Amino acid sequence: MCGRFAIFSSFQAIKNHYKILKEIDELEKNFNLSPGQYSPIITQNQNKLFITKMRWGLVPFWAKDEKIGYKLFNCRSETILEKASFKYAFQKRRCLVPVNGFYEWKKPEKQPYFIHLKKQKIFSLAAIWESWKTPIGNTLNTFSIITTKPNKSIQNIHNRMPLIIPQKDEEKWILSRNLQDVQSLLSPYPDENMSIIKLDNPVNDNLSNNLIREAVIIDVRR
């Protein structure tokens, strides 16, 4: 699964990575972003990459209550075309979640690890998004991160991992109308390109421990 991630790069760095000129509101660093919070998302507008903010936790267009989003913050790549909650979004509303890294916990000791890419400070998690009309007529845009089987490094920690889209395939993931091309990207990211750091302190809800922040930043900057 993917239940927490970090995005602490500047807004300008994110725009440069995706070659986007669109402006959004001020972007705050978040070392411990969790379901229910808002995150910058890369999607498309008139076949061009577009940046916006959405809430993590998918609320399908047919949902009666937005609370369902707290259950649908992940979706499995193997069954994404079989589930009513996800299949329409996968076909038409794919997006990317810019991150600096993500967290996984190893059971039973609940040992936290921070995982990022060795040669990329910013990288993309595959996701889908939906628009939902609130009872008072407002629009709520939400997303769900896609998970896949773990690579060799992650399988020692967890039985799932988020689907990482290589930088060369980011536009294909969002813009392609060929579903077979998109499905070809549903595979674990090569473990030799990943860096995993063991965190000595628990990752709590507000991640107030400066030692965790320093460990994450130092490792990513190497």
N, C-alpha and C positions, 0 to 999 in steps of 0.2 A: 504494500500500500504506500501511499504518500500522504502523511498527515501534517507535516510541517516543512517549510522551506524558508530560505533566506534570500532577500533581494536588497542589497545595500549599495549597489553601483549608482552613480549619478544618473539623472534623467538623460543628460546629454550622452553619456556612455551607452545607454540603452538605445537611444535614437541612432547613434553612430553604428551600432552593431547591425541594426535592421535597415539602416539607410532610410529613416523616416523623418519627415520634416514637421509633421503634425504636433501641435502643442497640446498638453493637458495640464491639469492643476499641479501644484507643487507635489513632488514625490518624496515621501519620507522613507528613510532607511528602516527596514524591518528585518531583524535577525531571526525572527520566530513567527512567521506568518502562518495562521491556522484557519481552518474552515470557519466561514462566517465573516471573515475580513475581506477588504477590497485589495486588489492587486492590479498592477498594469498588465494589460493583455494585448497581444498582437493579433489582429484579425485583418479582414480585407474590406475595402470600400471601392467599388468600381474597378475591381481587379488590381488594386494597389494595396500594399501593406499599410495598416492603419493602427494607431495605438490608442487605447482607451482604458478605462478602469471598470472592472466587474467584481462581483462578490463571489467568493469561493464557496461552492456548494450548489449543484445544478437544480434549478426548479423548472421542470418540464412545462411547456406551454399549456398543457391540459391539467396541471396540478390544481387542487382545490386549496392547498395551504402551502405557503412558502417554507414551512418548517421541514418539508421533505428534503430540502437542500442540505441539511446537516447529515443526511444519510447518503446523499449522492455526490460526495466530494471526490470520489474515485469511481472509475468504471474500468472493467477488465477488457483488454484488447481482444481476447479470444471470443468474447460473447457480445461485443459491442453492436453487431448488426442483428442480434437476436432480441435485444431488450427494447421494449417500447420507450423507455426513458431516454435511451441514447441513440438509437439507430437513425432517426431523422436528423439529429444534430450532426452525427458523424458524416452523413451524406452531404450536408449543405452548410454546416456551421462549425468548421474546425478552426482552432486558434492555437496560439503558442503562449506559454507562460515564461517570461524571462526570469531566470534565477541565477544566483551565484552558487547555490548548492542546496541540498536537501538533507533532512535528518531521517535516520532509521534507528529503531531500538531492537536490540537483541534480547530475546527472552531466554530463560525466565528471570534473569537478573535485571532486565530493563536497562541495559547499558546503552547510552546514546552514542551515535556516530554521526559525523558530518561528512557528506560525500560531495565532491565537486570534480570538475575536469582539470586535468593537469595543464593544458595549454590554452584554455579559454576561461576568462574570468566570468563572462556571461554566457549562458547556454539556454536552450529551449526545452521545456517540457511540453509534450503533446497534450492538447485538451480539446474539448468541445464546449459550445456555449448555447444558451437559450435566452429568449425574451419571454417574460411572464407579466401579465397584467394584474396589478394589485386590485383589491376590491374597490378602491377609490379611483381606479383608472390610470394610475401611474405605471411606468414600465420599469421592471427590475431585470437587469441583465446579469446572468450568473454563468459559472463555468465548472467543469469537472475535469480533473486530471486523469489521463489514461495510464493504467498500469499494465505491466507485462511480466513474463517470467524473469527471474533474476539472472544476471550473468554470474560467472564463477566467483567473483569477489563478493558480490552482494549476497549470494546464497548462503554464505557463512553467517550472515546477519539476519536476513529476512527472506521469506519465500516469494516476495513480490518486489518490484521496483518501478518507479515512474518511467514512462516511455520518453526517452530523450531523442530529439530529432537533430541529426547532424546539421551543421550550419549550411552545408551545400544543398540540403533538402528542405530548408525552412519555407521557401516560397512554394515549392511543390506541395507541401503539406497543407498550406492554406488555400492556394489558388487552383490546384489541379481539379479538373472535372472527371478525370479518369479514376474511378474507384479502385481499380486493380493497382494502379501506380501508388495510390495512397496506402493501400493495404500492404504493399511491399515494404513499407517503413515500420510495420508493427513487429519489431524485433528488438531484443535487448541491446543496449549500447556496449561496445567492446570494453571489457574490463581493464585492458592495459592502458586505456586513456583516462582512467579514473583515479582519483586520490581519495583515500578514506582516512579520517583522523578520529581517534577515540577520544571522547570528551571525558575529562575526569570528574566533572560536576554534572548534576542533573539539569536537564533542559526543562525549566518550569514554564508556567504560562506566560510570564512577562520577560523571561530571559534577562533578568536584571544582573546576573553575575558577569562582571566585566572580564573575568578570566575566560569565559566561553567566547565572548565577542573577540577578545584578542587572539585566541587560538584559531578561530575561524578566519579572521582577516589575515593573520600572518601566513597561514598555510595557503590561502588563495593567492597571495601576492608573490609567492615563491616562483 
